[in-house]
Amino acid sequence: MSVNRVCFNCGSSSFVSDRSLGGKIVCSKCGSSSFKNKSSSFLKGKKLVFLAIAIAIFIIVI
C-alpha cells in the first residue's frame, strides 16, 4: 500500500483490504474507509506559519 495516505479519523497510515466489503480499503486500526493524502508540501504545512512568525519576531528584535 502507498505510504502517502492517512486515515481521516485516526491518522494511521496502515490499511488493509477487507474481503467482506469486496476488497474495499479500510484502516487497520479503526476500520474507517475514509482516508486522505498526506501533505508533503512545505507551503501547505504549518511550518510556513511558524517560519513567518519567527522571521517577524527576528525583524522586530533587530
URBELMO-V669539 format. One record per residue. N is the residue number from 1. NEAR is the number of other ideal C-beta (glycine too) atoms within 12 Angstrom. Layout:
N&NEAR + N&NEAR
//
This chain:
1&17 + 2&12 + 3&13 + 4&14 + 5&24 + 6&25 + 7&26 + 8&19 + 9&16 + 10&19 + 11&16 + 12&23 + 13&20 + 14&20 + 15&28 + 16&21 + 17&15 + 18&16 + 19&10 + 20&10 + 21&13 + 22&10 + 23&12 + 24&17 + 25&22 + 26&28 + 27&27 + 28&19 + 29&17 + 30&19 + 31&21 + 32&24 + 33&21 + 34&17 + 35&29 + 36&17 + 37&15 + 38&18 + 39&15 + 40&13 + 41&12 + 42&12 + 43&12 + 44&12 + 45&13 + 46&13 + 47&15 + 48&15 + 49&14 + 50&13 + 51&15 + 52&14 + 53&14 + 54&14 + 55&14 + 56&13 + 57&12 + 58&11 + 59&10 + 60&9 + 61&8 + 62&7
//
